[in-house]
């Protein structure tokens, strides 16, 4: 599902107060990191990830993470990536996107 501009703005607004749940450090994007991101998206739908290292490669790595977790890249501000993945279980959906 591709996000519209309005939906991205809505998600950025919702993510503004969130703290990063995951940090990308010296090891970079590993299977363990992908599993942690996947679990965080399952639990929260909307998460932030902080790049502690690999700051020059953050845009490429953000695309890799989004692809491997089947999520949408909401945006990158500074060294913080915001991702969204709609919960497949309707009862667990916290976010209702405007269409």
N, C-alpha and C positions, 0 to 999 in steps of 0.2 A: 504494500500500500504506500503510494507516494503521498507525502504530506503537502498540503497547500500552504501558501504563504500565511494565510490567516491561522491555520492550525499550528504552524511553527511559532507564530507570535503568541498564541494561547499557551503552548507548551513552555516557551521561554518564560512567560509570566509565571506559570506554575512552578517552574524550576528555580526561579530567582532565590527563594528562601532555602533551598535544599543545600546541604553540605555534600561534598564528594564522598561517595561510599567506597570507592576503589582508587588506589594510586598505582600508576605505572612507574616502576623504578628501574633499577639496573638490569633486571632480567628481561624487560620488554614484554612483548605480547607472547605469553606462553599458553599452553593448554589449560593450566591451572587458572590463569587470569581470565581466559575465555569462559571457563566454567563458573567462575565467581561473578562475572558480568551477567552471564545467562541466568544464574540464580537470583541475582539482584533485580534483573528485569522481570523475572517471574513474580517476585515478591512485591515490587514497587511500581512497575510499568515505566516510570520516569526516573532516571538516575543521572548523577554526575560522576565523571572520572577525572582525576587530576593527573597531569603528566608531570612527574618529578624529574624524569630523564626523557630522552628522545624528543625533546621539545621541537627540534628542527624537522622531525618526521611526523609530527602529530596529525597532520591532515591525512597522510597516507595510512598511518596506523588507525586512525578513526574509521576510515573506510573499511579496513580489514576487520576491525572489531564489529562494526555494524553488519558486515556481510556474514561473518561467522556466527553471529547471535541472532540473525534475522530481525534486526532492529532498524529504526530510522534514526539518522543523525539529525538532531534538532539544530545543533550549532556548536561552535567552539568560540569561547570568549577567553582571551588570555591563554592559559594552559589548562583550561577546564572544558571537557567535552560533555555534552548533554545528549543522552540517547533515550529513545522511546520505543516501547514495543507493547502493543495492545494485548491484554490478557485474553487467551482463547476461552477462558471460563467467564461467562457473563457475570456471575456472582462476585468475582474477584476484581472486576473492573473498577478502578478508582477514578478514572478520567473519562469524561465524555467529550469528544472532540466535536466542535461545530463543523458543519459541512459547508 
